[in-house]
Amino acid sequence: MEQGDTILPRVPLTTTGVFLHLLKSNIGPGCLSLPHAFSMIPYSTSIPVFILIALITGFNSLKLDKLALLGESYSNLGLRVLGPRGGSVVNYSIAVQQLGVCTVYFSFVADNVTKLWGGGNERFVMTAMLPVCLMFVYVKSLKQIEKLSMVATFLLFLCLGGLVVMGIVEPTEDQPDFVKPDFTQKALAFSTILYSFEGACLVIPCRNGYGKHDDKPPFATVYVAAITVVSMTYLCFAVFCIYSFGPVDDGSITAFLVERDGSDVIIMLINCTIALTVVGSYGLQFWPVKEIVRADSITLAVRTEGYDAVKDIVERDDSYSGLEDDDDGSASSTSSGEIEDKAWKTEVALIVTTFMIAMVVPNVGLMISLAGSLAGTMSAVILPSLLDLEGGDGNKILNCILIGTGIVFMIIGAGSSVAEIISSF
């Protein structure tokens, strides 16, 4: 039994579907927090840093596309290249990254909704959001939420367009007057920028869902097109917001505008719509964790009950390849329902965990910075470079530089974020 095998069925994604998944997996709270990050440091620093992070993220994602075999999960890639311990490290990194993103979603929605009330109990909003997020445990393939991503992406770009129109029609006269940022501000800003590329762990799942067909463009082409749109949207949106609305001091630009403009109907409507699109995207961000949980459920069944106990489940779908009869045990057959039940309970527990962490630290800006510095650095910078160093043919010196830089930045960024979180209590 390989560590990354999955009991989830694979339903092919269309070119449009995978493009929209790549867009929506990135464009969310991270995009709406960029004006805050760009407000903490001057353009002369923020723009070059953003471009550099965008290039590194895109470059490393293409490494993964090149290294991973078709149908091979991120964790299986780590297992094949780095060995059993490497596979575990990849699994834990992906889980931490995506659960961090999911935690931010609770904080982000609560921040936006409470601003509509002129303040309020953010924890109440998170509690109301929890049952909706728990429904995503029933999602069996990315194909099932393809239309949801399509609607969410359309609504999100519609809202971003609405903000642009507002900035053009009613620009603020309060232009940013940057002061020299201190070390902590720089670390928090860089972490927020890194977090904004929150879809890094969905590259391989999207590639596997897309497949390889002669009548469709290569996945790398679709990815480059998507990440280009994402990067241009991020950069233009962040600069435009600061130029039009002035310095932003909230981790959500829409929450900032609601608090500033009070009862403006348009911004309130935009704020509500964006909050809904974020809730609808929770399942997409939780998907990589779901794959890991389901794979581990099969692994546990093989180790405790023997390969024969799950053999019937494996043989019902081609995507279950990679299982090996390395156990002589032949306990009573384990049904897919039993495995589903164990996985379902674990998924529910993990979703509740993201909810509880957000309840403890509801500050969306600090949560984004912590998730970006800790998990984003590992999944988008360190792991792809490490995998390429050990199993690819990339430039070894460049990979070593990226790994070293990523580790240093992760320590500094996480330390600064944790210090700010502690001081906020």
GUTOR-885757 format. One record per residue (C-alpha): residue number from 1; x, y, z. Coordinates in nm, 2 decimals, decimal comma, padded with zeros to 4 digits, always signed. Layout:
// GUTOR-885757
+-----+--------+--------+--------+
|   n |      x |      y |      z |
+-----+--------+--------+--------+
| NUM |      X |      Y |      Z |
...
+-----+--------+--------+--------+
This chain:
// GUTOR-885757
+-----+--------+--------+--------+
|   n |      x |      y |      z |
+-----+--------+--------+--------+
|   1 | +00,00 | +00,00 | +00,00 |
|   2 | +00,16 | +00,33 | -00,11 |
|   3 | +00,11 | +00,63 | +00,11 |
|   4 | -00,06 | +00,85 | -00,14 |
|   5 | -00,32 | +00,61 | -00,29 |
|   6 | -00,67 | +00,73 | -00,27 |
|   7 | -01,02 | +00,58 | -00,25 |
|   8 | -01,17 | +00,89 | -00,41 |
|   9 | -01,29 | +00,84 | -00,77 |
|  10 | -01,13 | +01,04 | -01,05 |
|  11 | -01,37 | +01,23 | -01,27 |
|  12 | -01,20 | +01,42 | -01,56 |
|  13 | -01,20 | +01,79 | -01,54 |
|  14 | -01,25 | +02,00 | -01,85 |
|  15 | -00,99 | +02,26 | -01,96 |
|  16 | -01,22 | +02,54 | -01,84 |
|  17 | -01,29 | +02,35 | -01,52 |
|  18 | -00,92 | +02,31 | -01,43 |
|  19 | -00,85 | +02,67 | -01,53 |
|  20 | -01,13 | +02,80 | -01,30 |
|  21 | -01,01 | +02,57 | -01,01 |
|  22 | -00,66 | +02,71 | -01,04 |
|  23 | -00,80 | +03,07 | -01,04 |
|  24 | -01,04 | +03,02 | -00,75 |
|  25 | -00,79 | +02,82 | -00,54 |
|  26 | -00,56 | +03,13 | -00,55 |
|  27 | -00,79 | +03,43 | -00,57 |
|  28 | -00,96 | +03,47 | -00,24 |
|  29 | -00,87 | +03,61 | +00,10 |
|  30 | -00,51 | +03,63 | +00,00 |
|  31 | -00,59 | +03,86 | -00,29 |
|  32 | -00,81 | +04,08 | -00,07 |
|  33 | -00,54 | +04,10 | +00,19 |
|  34 | -00,27 | +04,23 | -00,05 |
|  35 | -00,37 | +04,60 | -00,02 |
|  36 | -00,30 | +04,56 | +00,35 |
|  37 | +00,04 | +04,41 | +00,28 |
|  38 | +00,13 | +04,67 | +00,02 |
|  39 | +00,03 | +04,94 | +00,27 |
|  40 | +00,29 | +04,82 | +00,52 |
|  41 | +00,58 | +04,86 | +00,29 |
|  42 | +00,66 | +05,11 | +00,01 |
|  43 | +00,60 | +05,02 | -00,36 |
|  44 | +00,98 | +05,01 | -00,42 |
|  45 | +00,99 | +04,70 | -00,19 |
|  46 | +00,64 | +04,54 | -00,23 |
|  47 | +00,63 | +04,52 | -00,61 |
|  48 | +00,97 | +04,36 | -00,66 |
|  49 | +00,90 | +04,12 | -00,37 |
|  50 | +00,56 | +04,03 | -00,51 |
|  51 | +00,71 | +03,96 | -00,86 |
|  52 | +00,98 | +03,75 | -00,72 |
|  53 | +00,74 | +03,54 | -00,51 |
|  54 | +00,51 | +03,50 | -00,81 |
|  55 | +00,79 | +03,37 | -01,02 |
|  56 | +00,92 | +03,13 | -00,76 |
|  57 | +00,57 | +02,99 | -00,69 |
|  58 | +00,50 | +02,94 | -01,06 |
|  59 | +00,84 | +02,80 | -01,13 |
|  60 | +00,82 | +02,55 | -00,84 |
|  61 | +00,46 | +02,45 | -00,94 |
|  62 | +00,59 | +02,36 | -01,29 |
|  63 | +00,86 | +02,15 | -01,12 |
|  64 | +00,59 | +01,95 | -00,96 |
|  65 | +00,41 | +01,90 | -01,28 |
|  66 | +00,73 | +01,77 | -01,44 |
|  67 | +00,83 | +01,55 | -01,15 |
|  68 | +00,50 | +01,38 | -01,07 |
|  69 | +00,38 | +01,09 | -01,27 |
|  70 | +00,03 | +01,11 | -01,42 |
|  71 | -00,21 | +01,01 | -01,14 |
|  72 | +00,06 | +01,04 | -00,87 |
|  73 | -00,04 | +01,24 | -00,57 |
|  74 | +00,18 | +01,49 | -00,40 |
|  75 | +00,25 | +01,26 | -00,11 |
|  76 | +00,33 | +00,97 | -00,34 |
|  77 | +00,58 | +01,19 | -00,52 |
|  78 | +00,74 | +01,26 | -00,19 |
|  79 | +00,74 | +00,89 | -00,10 |
|  80 | +00,90 | +00,80 | -00,43 |
|  81 | +01,17 | +01,07 | -00,43 |
|  82 | +01,24 | +01,11 | -00,06 |
|  83 | +01,14 | +00,78 | +00,09 |
|  84 | +00,89 | +00,70 | +00,36 |
|  85 | +00,99 | +00,98 | +00,59 |
|  86 | +00,99 | +01,22 | +00,30 |
|  87 | +00,63 | +01,11 | +00,21 |
|  88 | +00,53 | +01,18 | +00,57 |
|  89 | +00,69 | +01,52 | +00,56 |
|  90 | +00,51 | +01,61 | +00,24 |
|  91 | +00,18 | +01,49 | +00,38 |
|  92 | +00,22 | +01,69 | +00,70 |
|  93 | +00,32 | +02,00 | +00,51 |
|  94 | +00,02 | +01,98 | +00,27 |
|  95 | -00,21 | +01,93 | +00,56 |
|  96 | -00,07 | +02,22 | +00,76 |
|  97 | -00,08 | +02,45 | +00,45 |
|  98 | -00,44 | +02,37 | +00,36 |
|  99 | -00,57 | +02,36 | +00,71 |
| 100 | -00,41 | +02,70 | +00,76 |
| 101 | -00,59 | +02,83 | +00,45 |
| 102 | -00,92 | +02,69 | +00,58 |
| 103 | -00,86 | +02,85 | +00,92 |
| 104 | -00,81 | +03,19 | +00,75 |
| 105 | -01,14 | +03,14 | +00,57 |
| 106 | -01,32 | +03,13 | +00,90 |
| 107 | -01,14 | +03,45 | +01,02 |
| 108 | -01,19 | +03,62 | +00,69 |
| 109 | -01,57 | +03,56 | +00,66 |
| 110 | -01,62 | +03,66 | +01,03 |
| 111 | -01,42 | +03,98 | +00,98 |
| 112 | -01,62 | +04,08 | +00,67 |
| 113 | -01,97 | +03,99 | +00,81 |
| 114 | -01,92 | +04,16 | +01,15 |
| 115 | -01,81 | +04,48 | +00,97 |
| 116 | -02,16 | +04,49 | +00,82 |
| 117 | -02,31 | +04,52 | +01,16 |
| 118 | -02,07 | +04,79 | +01,27 |
| 119 | -01,89 | +04,54 | +01,49 |
| 120 | -02,02 | +04,23 | +01,65 |
| 121 | -01,92 | +03,89 | +01,77 |
| 122 | -01,69 | +03,73 | +01,51 |
| 123 | -01,71 | +03,39 | +01,69 |
| 124 | -02,08 | +03,38 | +01,63 |
| 125 | -02,03 | +03,42 | +01,26 |
| 126 | -01,77 | +03,14 | +01,26 |
| 127 | -02,01 | +02,91 | +01,45 |
| 128 | -02,28 | +02,98 | +01,19 |
| 129 | -02,03 | +02,90 | +00,91 |
| 130 | -01,92 | +02,57 | +01,05 |
| 131 | -02,22 | +02,36 | +00,94 |
| 132 | -02,18 | +02,48 | +00,58 |
| 133 | -01,81 | +02,38 | +00,58 |
| 134 | -01,89 | +02,04 | +00,73 |
| 135 | -02,10 | +01,96 | +00,42 |
| 136 | -01,79 | +01,95 | +00,21 |
| 137 | -01,69 | +01,61 | +00,36 |
| 138 | -01,95 | +01,46 | +00,12 |
| 139 | -01,76 | +01,59 | -00,19 |
| 140 | -01,61 | +01,29 | -00,38 |
| 141 | -01,43 | +01,46 | -00,67 |
| 142 | -01,32 | +01,80 | -00,79 |
| 143 | -01,56 | +01,76 | -01,08 |
| 144 | -01,85 | +01,78 | -00,83 |
| 145 | -01,76 | +02,13 | -00,73 |
| 146 | -01,65 | +02,25 | -01,08 |
| 147 | -01,97 | +02,45 | -01,13 |
| 148 | -01,94 | +02,59 | -00,78 |
| 149 | -01,59 | +02,72 | -00,86 |
| 150 | -01,73 | +02,86 | -01,19 |
| 151 | -02,00 | +03,06 | -01,01 |
| 152 | -01,76 | +03,16 | -00,72 |
| 153 | -01,50 | +03,28 | -00,97 |
| 154 | -01,75 | +03,48 | -01,17 |
| 155 | -01,89 | +03,65 | -00,86 |
| 156 | -01,55 | +03,72 | -00,72 |
| 157 | -01,43 | +03,89 | -01,04 |
| 158 | -01,76 | +04,08 | -01,05 |
| 159 | -01,69 | +04,21 | -00,70 |
| 160 | -01,33 | +04,30 | -00,79 |
| 161 | -01,47 | +04,49 | -01,09 |
| 162 | -01,71 | +04,67 | -00,86 |
| 163 | -01,43 | +04,78 | -00,63 |
| 164 | -01,24 | +04,91 | -00,93 |
| 165 | -01,54 | +05,11 | -01,04 |
| 166 | -01,58 | +05,25 | -00,69 |
| 167 | -01,21 | +05,35 | -00,69 |
| 168 | -01,25 | +05,53 | -01,02 |
| 169 | -01,57 | +05,70 | -00,94 |
| 170 | -01,50 | +05,79 | -00,57 |
| 171 | -01,12 | +05,80 | -00,52 |
| 172 | -00,99 | +05,91 | -00,18 |
| 173 | -00,77 | +06,21 | -00,14 |
| 174 | -00,58 | +06,03 | +00,13 |
| 175 | -00,29 | +05,90 | -00,07 |
| 176 | -00,05 | +05,66 | +00,11 |
| 177 | +00,23 | +05,83 | +00,30 |
| 178 | +00,46 | +05,55 | +00,38 |
| 179 | +00,68 | +05,56 | +00,68 |
| 180 | +00,99 | +05,35 | +00,70 |
| 181 | +00,86 | +05,00 | +00,80 |
| 182 | +01,02 | +04,82 | +01,09 |
| 183 | +01,14 | +04,46 | +01,07 |
| 184 | +00,82 | +04,30 | +01,19 |
| 185 | +00,61 | +04,49 | +00,94 |
| 186 | +00,83 | +04,37 | +00,66 |
| 187 | +00,81 | +04,01 | +00,78 |
| 188 | +00,43 | +04,03 | +00,81 |
| 189 | +00,39 | +04,19 | +00,47 |
| 190 | +00,61 | +03,93 | +00,29 |
| 191 | +00,42 | +03,65 | +00,47 |
| 192 | +00,09 | +03,79 | +00,35 |
| 193 | +00,22 | +03,82 | -00,01 |
| 194 | +00,34 | +03,46 | +00,01 |
| 195 | +00,00 | +03,34 | +00,15 |
| 196 | -00,18 | +03,50 | -00,14 |
| 197 | -00,07 | +03,22 | -00,37 |
| 198 | -00,28 | +02,98 | -00,16 |
| 199 | -00,35 | +02,73 | -00,43 |
| 200 | +00,00 | +02,58 | -00,45 |
| 201 | -00,11 | +02,24 | -00,30 |
| 202 | -00,39 | +02,21 | -00,56 |
| 203 | -00,16 | +02,20 | -00,86 |
| 204 | -00,11 | +01,82 | -00,86 |
| 205 | -00,47 | +01,73 | -00,77 |
| 206 | -00,59 | +01,96 | -01,06 |
| 207 | -00,33 | +01,81 | -01,29 |
| 208 | -00,45 | +01,46 | -01,20 |
| 209 | -00,81 | +01,55 | -01,24 |
| 210 | -00,74 | +01,71 | -01,58 |
| 211 | -00,54 | +01,41 | -01,71 |
| 212 | -00,35 | +01,40 | -02,04 |
| 213 | -00,54 | +01,40 | -02,37 |
| 214 | -00,45 | +01,47 | -02,73 |
| 215 | -00,76 | +01,69 | -02,77 |
| 216 | -00,68 | +01,92 | -02,48 |
| 217 | -00,38 | +02,15 | -02,42 |
| 218 | -00,11 | +02,03 | -02,18 |
| 219 | -00,17 | +02,11 | -01,81 |
| 220 | +00,14 | +02,32 | -01,80 |
| 221 | +00,00 | +02,55 | -02,06 |
| 222 | -00,33 | +02,59 | -01,87 |
| 223 | -00,14 | +02,65 | -01,54 |
| 224 | +00,08 | +02,92 | -01,69 |
| 225 | -00,22 | +03,09 | -01,83 |
| 226 | -00,40 | +03,07 | -01,49 |
| 227 | -00,11 | +03,18 | -01,28 |
| 228 | -00,04 | +03,47 | -01,51 |
| 229 | -00,40 | +03,59 | -01,48 |
| 230 | -00,38 | +03,54 | -01,10 |
| 231 | -00,05 | +03,74 | -01,07 |
| 232 | -00,16 | +04,03 | -01,29 |
| 233 | -00,49 | +04,05 | -01,10 |
| 234 | -00,31 | +04,05 | -00,76 |
| 235 | -00,06 | +04,32 | -00,85 |
| 236 | -00,30 | +04,55 | -01,03 |
| 237 | -00,57 | +04,51 | -00,77 |
| 238 | -00,33 | +04,58 | -00,47 |
| 239 | -00,17 | +04,89 | -00,63 |
| 240 | -00,51 | +05,02 | -00,75 |
| 241 | -00,67 | +04,99 | -00,41 |
| 242 | -00,40 | +05,18 | -00,23 |
| 243 | -00,39 | +05,45 | -00,50 |
| 244 | -00,78 | +05,48 | -00,49 |
| 245 | -00,86 | +05,42 | -00,12 |
| 246 | -00,55 | +05,51 | +00,06 |
| 247 | -00,35 | +05,30 | +00,31 |
| 248 | -00,55 | +04,99 | +00,42 |
| 249 | -00,52 | +04,88 | +00,79 |
| 250 | -00,74 | +04,57 | +00,77 |
| 251 | -00,66 | +04,22 | +00,64 |
| 252 | -00,97 | +04,24 | +00,41 |
| 253 | -01,01 | +04,54 | +00,17 |
| 254 | -01,39 | +04,50 | +00,17 |
| 255 | -01,41 | +04,49 | +00,55 |
| 256 | -01,19 | +04,80 | +00,55 |
| 257 | -01,42 | +04,99 | +00,31 |
| 258 | -01,74 | +04,88 | +00,50 |
| 259 | -01,59 | +05,02 | +00,82 |
| 260 | -01,48 | +05,34 | +00,65 |
| 261 | -01,78 | +05,41 | +00,44 |
| 262 | -02,05 | +05,29 | +00,68 |
| 263 | -02,38 | +05,21 | +00,52 |
| 264 | -02,28 | +05,23 | +00,15 |
| 265 | -02,51 | +04,98 | -00,01 |
| 266 | -02,28 | +04,88 | -00,30 |
| 267 | -01,98 | +04,80 | -00,08 |
| 268 | -02,20 | +04,61 | +00,17 |
| 269 | -02,33 | +04,40 | -00,12 |
| 270 | -01,98 | +04,34 | -00,25 |
| 271 | -01,87 | +04,24 | +00,10 |
| 272 | -02,15 | +03,99 | +00,14 |
| 273 | -02,09 | +03,84 | -00,20 |
| 274 | -01,72 | +03,80 | -00,14 |
| 275 | -01,79 | +03,63 | +00,20 |
| 276 | -02,02 | +03,38 | +00,02 |
| 277 | -01,76 | +03,30 | -00,24 |
| 278 | -01,50 | +03,23 | +00,03 |
| 279 | -01,74 | +03,00 | +00,21 |
| 280 | -01,81 | +02,82 | -00,12 |
| 281 | -01,44 | +02,77 | -00,18 |
| 282 | -01,37 | +02,60 | +00,15 |
| 283 | -01,43 | +02,26 | +00,00 |
| 284 | -01,17 | +02,33 | -00,28 |
| 285 | -00,91 | +02,43 | -00,03 |
| 286 | -00,99 | +02,13 | +00,19 |
| 287 | -00,96 | +01,88 | -00,10 |
| 288 | -00,58 | +01,80 | -00,06 |
| 289 | -00,64 | +01,72 | +00,30 |
| 290 | -00,93 | +01,50 | +00,20 |
| 291 | -00,71 | +01,30 | -00,03 |
| 292 | -00,45 | +01,25 | +00,24 |
| 293 | -00,71 | +01,13 | +00,49 |
| 294 | -00,87 | +00,89 | +00,25 |
| 295 | -00,53 | +00,75 | +00,15 |
| 296 | -00,43 | +00,70 | +00,52 |
| 297 | -00,76 | +00,53 | +00,59 |
| 298 | -00,68 | +00,26 | +00,33 |
| 299 | -00,32 | +00,23 | +00,45 |
| 300 | -00,45 | +00,17 | +00,81 |
| 301 | -00,70 | -00,09 | +00,68 |
| 302 | -00,42 | -00,28 | +00,50 |
| 303 | -00,18 | -00,27 | +00,80 |
| 304 | -00,44 | -00,38 | +01,05 |
| 305 | -00,66 | -00,62 | +00,85 |
| 306 | -00,44 | -00,73 | +00,55 |
| 307 | -00,45 | -00,65 | +00,18 |
| 308 | -00,72 | -00,90 | +00,11 |
| 309 | -00,96 | -00,71 | +00,33 |
| 310 | -00,96 | -00,41 | +00,10 |
| 311 | -00,88 | -00,59 | -00,23 |
| 312 | -01,23 | -00,57 | -00,36 |
| 313 | -01,24 | -00,19 | -00,30 |
| 314 | -00,91 | -00,15 | -00,48 |
| 315 | -01,02 | -00,35 | -00,79 |
| 316 | -01,33 | -00,15 | -00,84 |
| 317 | -01,15 | +00,15 | -00,97 |
| 318 | -00,83 | +00,20 | -01,18 |
| 319 | -00,73 | +00,50 | -00,96 |
| 320 | -00,65 | +00,26 | -00,68 |
| 321 | -00,33 | +00,14 | -00,85 |
| 322 | -00,02 | +00,11 | -00,64 |
| 323 | -00,15 | -00,11 | -00,37 |
| 324 | +00,08 | -00,41 | -00,30 |
| 325 | -00,01 | -00,74 | -00,14 |
| 326 | +00,26 | -00,71 | +00,12 |
| 327 | +00,06 | -00,85 | +00,40 |
| 328 | -00,04 | -01,21 | +00,45 |
| 329 | -00,33 | -01,13 | +00,66 |
| 330 | -00,67 | -01,20 | +00,52 |
| 331 | -00,91 | -01,07 | +00,78 |
| 332 | -01,28 | -01,03 | +00,71 |
| 333 | -01,35 | -00,80 | +00,42 |
| 334 | -01,35 | -00,43 | +00,49 |
| 335 | -01,63 | -00,25 | +00,31 |
| 336 | -01,58 | +00,09 | +00,14 |
| 337 | -01,85 | +00,21 | +00,39 |
| 338 | -01,63 | +00,13 | +00,69 |
| 339 | -01,33 | +00,31 | +00,53 |
| 340 | -01,55 | +00,60 | +00,44 |
| 341 | -01,68 | +00,62 | +00,79 |
| 342 | -01,33 | +00,64 | +00,95 |
| 343 | -01,23 | +00,90 | +00,69 |
| 344 | -01,54 | +01,10 | +00,74 |
| 345 | -01,49 | +01,12 | +01,12 |
| 346 | -01,13 | +01,24 | +01,07 |
| 347 | -01,23 | +01,50 | +00,81 |
| 348 | -01,50 | +01,64 | +01,05 |
| 349 | -01,25 | +01,65 | +01,33 |
| 350 | -01,00 | +01,85 | +01,11 |
| 351 | -01,27 | +02,10 | +01,00 |
| 352 | -01,37 | +02,15 | +01,36 |
| 353 | -01,00 | +02,20 | +01,44 |
| 354 | -00,97 | +02,49 | +01,18 |
| 355 | -01,28 | +02,64 | +01,33 |
| 356 | -01,15 | +02,62 | +01,69 |
| 357 | -00,81 | +02,78 | +01,59 |
| 358 | -00,99 | +03,06 | +01,42 |
| 359 | -01,20 | +03,11 | +01,73 |
| 360 | -00,89 | +03,16 | +01,94 |
| 361 | -00,71 | +03,39 | +01,69 |
| 362 | -00,99 | +03,58 | +01,50 |
| 363 | -00,75 | +03,85 | +01,36 |
| 364 | -00,76 | +03,77 | +00,99 |
| 365 | -00,44 | +03,97 | +00,91 |
| 366 | -00,23 | +03,79 | +01,16 |
| 367 | -00,37 | +03,45 | +01,06 |
| 368 | -00,29 | +03,51 | +00,70 |
| 369 | +00,07 | +03,62 | +00,79 |
| 370 | +00,12 | +03,31 | +01,01 |
| 371 | -00,02 | +03,07 | +00,74 |
| 372 | +00,19 | +03,23 | +00,47 |
| 373 | +00,52 | +03,23 | +00,66 |
| 374 | +00,48 | +02,88 | +00,81 |
| 375 | +00,29 | +02,66 | +00,56 |
| 376 | +00,31 | +02,87 | +00,25 |
| 377 | +00,69 | +02,88 | +00,25 |
| 378 | +00,71 | +02,50 | +00,30 |
| 379 | +00,46 | +02,40 | +00,03 |
| 380 | +00,54 | +02,66 | -00,23 |
| 381 | +00,92 | +02,71 | -00,19 |
| 382 | +01,10 | +02,45 | +00,02 |
| 383 | +00,93 | +02,12 | -00,08 |
| 384 | +00,92 | +02,16 | -00,46 |
| 385 | +01,29 | +02,26 | -00,45 |
| 386 | +01,38 | +01,97 | -00,23 |
| 387 | +01,20 | +01,72 | -00,45 |
| 388 | +01,36 | +01,86 | -00,76 |
| 389 | +01,70 | +01,85 | -00,59 |
| 390 | +01,66 | +01,48 | -00,50 |
| 391 | +01,46 | +01,35 | -00,80 |
| 392 | +01,48 | +01,60 | -01,08 |
| 393 | +01,73 | +01,75 | -01,31 |
| 394 | +01,70 | +02,11 | -01,21 |
| 395 | +01,99 | +02,34 | -01,11 |
| 396 | +02,11 | +02,21 | -00,78 |
| 397 | +02,27 | +02,54 | -00,67 |
| 398 | +01,94 | +02,73 | -00,73 |
| 399 | +01,74 | +02,46 | -00,55 |
| 400 | +01,97 | +02,48 | -00,25 |
| 401 | +01,94 | +02,86 | -00,24 |
| 402 | +01,56 | +02,84 | -00,25 |
| 403 | +01,56 | +02,58 | +00,02 |
| 404 | +01,79 | +02,78 | +00,25 |
| 405 | +01,61 | +03,11 | +00,18 |
| 406 | +01,27 | +02,94 | +00,25 |
| 407 | +01,38 | +02,80 | +00,58 |
| 408 | +01,52 | +03,14 | +00,70 |
| 409 | +01,21 | +03,32 | +00,59 |
| 410 | +00,98 | +03,06 | +00,75 |
| 411 | +01,15 | +03,10 | +01,08 |
| 412 | +01,16 | +03,48 | +01,07 |
| 413 | +00,80 | +03,52 | +00,94 |
| 414 | +00,65 | +03,27 | +01,17 |
| 415 | +00,83 | +03,42 | +01,47 |
| 416 | +00,71 | +03,77 | +01,39 |
| 417 | +00,35 | +03,65 | +01,33 |
| 418 | +00,34 | +03,45 | +01,66 |
| 419 | +00,49 | +03,75 | +01,85 |
| 420 | +00,22 | +03,98 | +01,71 |
| 421 | -00,05 | +03,73 | +01,79 |
| 422 | +00,07 | +03,70 | +02,15 |
| 423 | +00,08 | +04,08 | +02,18 |
| 424 | -00,27 | +04,11 | +02,05 |
| 425 | -00,42 | +03,94 | +02,36 |
+-----+--------+--------+--------+
